[in-house]
Amino acid sequence: MLENPTLTEPDTSKKIPGGVLLCWWWKAVDFKIGIVPLPVFVGILGLVAAFVRNGHVPSDILTNMAVLAVGGFACAELGKRLPLLRHIGAAAIFATFIPSYLAFAHFIPVPVVDSISAFTRSSNFLYLFISSIIVGSILGMDRHVLIAGFLKIFVPLAIGSIVAGAVGTLVGTLLGLGAAHTFFYVVVPIMAGGVGEGAIPLSVGYGSILHPVHGGVLALVLPPVMLGSLVAIVLSGLLNFLGKRFPHLTGEGRLQPGEAMDAVMAQEKPALAPDIATVAGAAVMTVTFYLFGVLTQHLWGWPAPVVMLFAVVAIKLLRLASPKLEHGAFVVYRFFAVAVTYPLLFAIGVTMTPWDKLVSSLAVPNLITIFATVAAMIATGFYVGRLLKMYPIDVAIVSASRCSQGGTGDVAILTAAERLQLMPFVQIGTRIGGAITVVLALIAMAHFNVMP
């Protein structure tokens, strides 16, 4: 029997002119900060410095693609390399809060801040991102997982959300935050589904209803998202420890006794990746959903993100989009999630996240309220799961995902709990549960108009 030969990278230095130097250069080109090749990164910094020295930085899309990519991915990469914090979403935290502080302290040159501000506020960059995330994440979800997961986990998630909302609001009120402020600006963001799918659409919705600059709102709703996810990760690790002490309380990744493995774990994989034309068509479909939402908002005053969300869910459940187009929409979603999230957060940090408001929101009453909300969500999932003859620890871990920081938080929660096989159910809780939370909060906000 022949052994597999060891594959090594061919030595091309002797086959190309200037071989050694060229190979070193190629290694430098292939080294990336986020998605930006190192020489390009350095070149952009030099070009921006030249523009600043000239006294004017263009505010067009080309300039800001470069500036935001450098700033966003530099901050994110720094967060990803911190030993412990990287597991609790430090990349997103750094990409948002570092530029907020740098702009506040005037470490970012004024012409650069002016360029980013003008581009962000005039280009609908934010709404394109939100539309792509909503459409791609829903259409990209396996339909069987969507339906079966709802039937299996809906009850503890729904009851837990109600209890957590009530407990968090009560605690915040008792601590002097005010019932309405606690509910809309602390409790709801915790269960909104993360940053891209939760905090950003929520702040945009609040801003469109209240008509202030919604960046100030984002500075209020973003800390509860981050801190709530951190509490959920820690408590999920404690639940895993509890499961090892009391094995009868856990299915080690199964929700109900008697199941060798949940059937919905097997997700269908597309045989072929969608072609470029299909992906482009999915992008146009995404914009069409957004325009439909905008039209209904103009005609009847319905919030555009809400209309868009329900339209996409209906398309998914009725199978009106072909599998090929759904895969194309998911590729669009993945592109924006990978390539646009950190640049967008950097832009939001510079222009829409006032550092002084952010710091003032990190008060002790807020921290206690956040902990009470997450703990109530997890405890309710535990006891409701037990009443429904499900494994209480596993149900409680899925319930913790209602307080996660989106996909990054989900991975961190399940890693801390050593139950990555629960990911399909956690995705349902985060995406669908978060979307429902955002929708209901915006409807309530439209009636009550609670200013920050």
N, C-alpha and C positions, 0 to 999 in steps of 0.2 A: 504494500500500500504506500503510495507516494505521499510525502508530506507537502503541505501547502508552502510554496516559497514565500519568503519574507519580502514584502513589497517595500521598496525604498524610493525616495524621490530622486529622479535622475540628476546627475551632476551636469548642469548645463553651462557651468562657468567656462568650460574648455571649448564649447561649441559655438559661443557667440562672441562677437567682437567686444572687447572691454568686459569680458565675462564676469570677473569677481565684483567689480564696481557695479555693474548692471544688476547682478543678482542681489546685492545689498540694497540697491535702489528699489528693486521690485519688492523686497521684503518690507521696506519702509512704506511703499504704496499700498501693500496688502495689510499693513497694520492700521486698524481703524479705531477712531474714537467715536463710539456709537456706530453710525453708518458712514462716517466721514473719513476718507483716507487721510493719513497723517500729513503728507505734503500739501494736500488740499486744505486741511485744517489750518496749517501754518500760513499758507498763501492767503486764505480769507482774512486771518487776523492782520496780516500786512496790508491788504487792500483796504480794510475797514479803517486801520490807523491812518492810511493816506487820505481817505475821504474825510475823516475827522479833522485832520490837520488842515485840509482844504476848507473846512467850515461847513460842509453840507454832506449829509448821507442820504442818498435817494430812498424814497419810501415805497418803491415799486415792489412787485412780487419777486423779481429776480434777486434784488439785494437782500430782501428779508428771508428768502429761502436759505441763503448762505448764512446770514447773521444768526437767525434763529436756530439753524441746525448746529452751528458751532456752539452757541450758548447753551442750548437745551441738552445736547448730548454730552458736553463737557461736565455740566452739573450732574446729569444722570449717571455718568460713568464714575464720578467721584462717590456718589451714593452707593453704587453697586459694589464698590470695593471696601466698604467698611465692614469689619468682621461680623458684628451682630445686627446692626441696623439694616444691612442689606436685605435681611429676611423679612423685614416689616415695611417694605416699600420706601426705603430711603432714597431710591432714585427719583421717584415722583415727588417726594418731599423736597429734595434738594433742587430739582428742576423748577419748582414753583417758588420756594421760599428764599433761596440764595439770590436769584435775580431781584426779588422784591426788596431784600435788604440792600443789595448793591445799588439799585436805583434810588432807594431812600437815602443812602449814605453818599450818593453822587460818585460812586466808583465806576459806574457806567457813564461814558461821556454823554452830555446832553443831546448832541446831534443824533446819537444812536437811539436814545430813548425816544426822541421825537419821531424818528423814522419808524421804529417798531409801533409806537402808539398810532401813528397815522395809518399804517398798513393794517393793523389789527382791527381798527374801528371802521375802516372803509371797505374792506375786502370780503366780508362775510366768511372769512377763514374759519371762524368758530362754528358757524352754522353748517358749513360743509363737513367739518369733522363730526359734529353731532349726528347729522343725517347718515353718514357712512357707518358710524358705530351702531346706531339703532337698526338700520336695515340689514347690514351684514351679519350682526350678531343673532338676530331673530331668524333670518332665512338660513343662516349657517348651522343652526341647531338641528340636531336629528329629531324628526317629527315624532318618532316612537318614544324617544326619551322625554320629549315635551309632554306628550299625553300621559304616558305611564307614570312619569315622575310627578305630575300634578295629582294623579289619583292616589299615589302612595304617600306623599309628603306634604300635601297642601294643608291638611288640617292642623298639624303642629306648627307649621310656619305661619298660618293665618292667625291662630290663637296667640302664638308667641309674639307676633307683631303688635297685636292689640294690647296685650299685657305689658310689653316693653314700652310701648308708646304711653300707656297710662302711668306706669311706674316712673319712667323718666320725666314725664311732665310734672307729676306730683312732687318728685324730689327737687326738681329745678324750681318749682313754685315755692316750696318750703324754704329753699335756700335764697329766695329773693330775686330770682331771675325773671319771674313773671310767667304765667301759664302760656300765653300765646308765643312769646319770644322763645321759651324753652322748647315748645313743640316744633315750631317752624325752623328754628335756626340751630337747634342742638339735636333733638331726637330724630326728626325726619332725615337730616343728612346722614346720620349713622346708618340708617336702613335704606339709603337711596341707591346702593349698588356700586359704590366706588367713586372714582374721580371722573373719568370720561363719560360713563353711563349714568352717573348720579349727581355729583356735586356741580359739574359744569352745566348740564341741562337744567338743574334745579336753580342755579344762580341766574341763568339766562331767563328762565320762566318767571322767577321772582322779579327780575329787572324789568321785563316786558309788562308786568302787571303794575308794579309800583313806580316805574319810570325813573328810577335813579340809575346811576352808573352801576351795573350789576357786579363790577369788580369788587366794590366794597362789600357786597353781599357774599361774594365768593370767599373773601377773607374771613367771613364769619362761619360759613358752612364747611370750609375745607378742614380746619383743625379737628372737628368732631369725626369726620370721615377717617382721618389718619389715626387719631387716638382710639376711636372705637375699634378699628381693625387690630391695633396693638393689643387691646384688652382681650379681644376675641381669640387672638393667637395664644396668649398666655393661658387663658381659661381652657382652650382646647388641649393644650399640653397637659394641664391638670386633669382633664377628663380621660386622657389616655392613661395617665398614672392610676386613676381610679379604676379603669377597666382592667388593669393588670392585678389590682388588689381584689376586685370582685368580678371575676370572669362571666358570671351569669347575667351581668348587666349589659354586656356588649356582644355584638356579632362580628367584631373585628372587620368591619367594612360592609356588613349586611344589615339591612334595616329590619327584616322580619325573620322570625325563627322558621326553619324548614326550607329555606332557600339555599341551595348550594352556591348559587351566584345569581344576582339580579339579572333578569333577561335584558334589561335596557342597557347593560354595560356594553353590549356588543353594538357598536355604532357602525353604520354603513360607511364605507370608504368609496369615494369616486374612483372609477377604473382609470380615468384619464384626467389630467389637470385641464381646466378650461382654457380655451385659446384666448389670444389677446382680444379678438373681436368680442367674445362673450364677456370678458372682464370689462371692456369699454362699455358694452351695452348695459351691464349691471350698474356701472357708475352713472350712466344716463338715467337708469331706472331710479337710482337713489335720489338724484336731483329732482326727478319727477314726483316722488313721494313728498319731498320737502315742499315743492311748489304747490302741491295739492293741499298740504297743511297750511301754507301761507294764505292760499285762496279762501279756505274755510274760515281762517281767522279774520280776514278782511270782511267776509260776507256775514258771518254769524258770531264772531268774537270768540270762537273756540281756540284754545291754545294749539299752535301749529305742531309742536312736538307730540302732544297727546293724540291728535288726529293721525299723524304719521305713524305713531306706534300701533294704534288699533288697526290701521289699514294694513300694515305689514303683518301683524299677527293673523288677521283674517286671510290674507294671501297665503300665509304659511299653512294654516289649518285646512284651507280649502284646496290646497295643492294647485293653485293657479299659476305659480311660477315653476318652470321645469327644473328638474334636478341640476341640469347644466347651468341654468341662470342663477340658481341658488348658490352653486359652487363659485360662480363668478362674483356674486355679491359678497361671499365670504372672503374671497381674495382681496376685494376692495377694502373690506373691514380689516383684514390682516395688514394690508399696506398702511392704512391710516394708523392702526395700533402700533406698528413697528416704526414707521418713518415719520409720523406727524405728532404723536402724543407729546414727546418731550419738547420739540420746538414750540408746540402750542402752549404747553405749560410755562415755558420760559417767557413767551409773549404775554401770557396772563399774569405771570409774576411781575413783569416789568410795568405793565400798563393798568392792570385791574386788581392787584392785590396790595393795597396800602399796608406797609409794614407796621405802622403805628396801630392800625385797627386790628391787625393780626395778633400783635403782642398783647393788646388789651383784652382780647377774647380768651386768652389762656389763663383764666382765673380759677381758683380752687373750686368754686361752686360749679363751674362748667365741667371740671375734671370729675367731680363726684357724680354729677348727673350722667356723664358719659358711662362711667363704670356701672351705675345702677341700671341704665338702659340695656347694656350688653348682658349683664348678669341676669336680668329678668328674662331676656330673650332665650338665653341658654337654659335656665332653670325651667321655664315653661315647656320648652321642647323636650326636656328630660321627662317631666311628669306626664305630659300629654302622650308622649311616645309609650310610656309604661302603661297608661290606661288603654291605649289602642293595641296592646300586646305586641309592640315593636321593641326593638332593642333601644333602651332609653339613652345610653351613652352615644350611640351612633346618630340617633335622631337629634340629640343635643348638639353634636358637632356640625351636622347639616344646618341646624338653626343658627349656629354661630356665624355661618356664612352670610346671613342676612345683615351682619354688621361688618362685613369685610370691605377692604379697599379694592373692590373689583377683582379681576383675575389674579393679580399679584397677591392680594390678600387671601384669596381662595387657596392658592398653592401653599402659602405660608401656614394657613390654618390646618390644612390637611397634612402637611409635612410635620407640623408640631404634634398632630394627633396620630401620625403614622397610619393614615387611612386614605391614601390617594385614590383608591377605587371608588370612593364616594363622589368623585369629581362631577359625574353627570348630574346628580341630584343637587350638588352645591351650585352648579351653573344655573340650574333652574331657580334656586332660591335667590341667587345674586342678580341675575338678569331680569327674570320675570317679576320676582318679588320687588326688586329695586325699581323697576319701571312702574309697577302698580303704585308703589309708595310715592314716586315722583308725580304721577298723574293725579292721585287723590290730594296730595299736598298742594299742587297748583290749582286744582278746582277749589279747595278750601281757601287758599290765599286770595283767589279772585273774589271771594265773598267777603273776606275779613280785612284784606289790605293791611297786614301787620308790618309796619315799618321796622327796620333793624334797630 
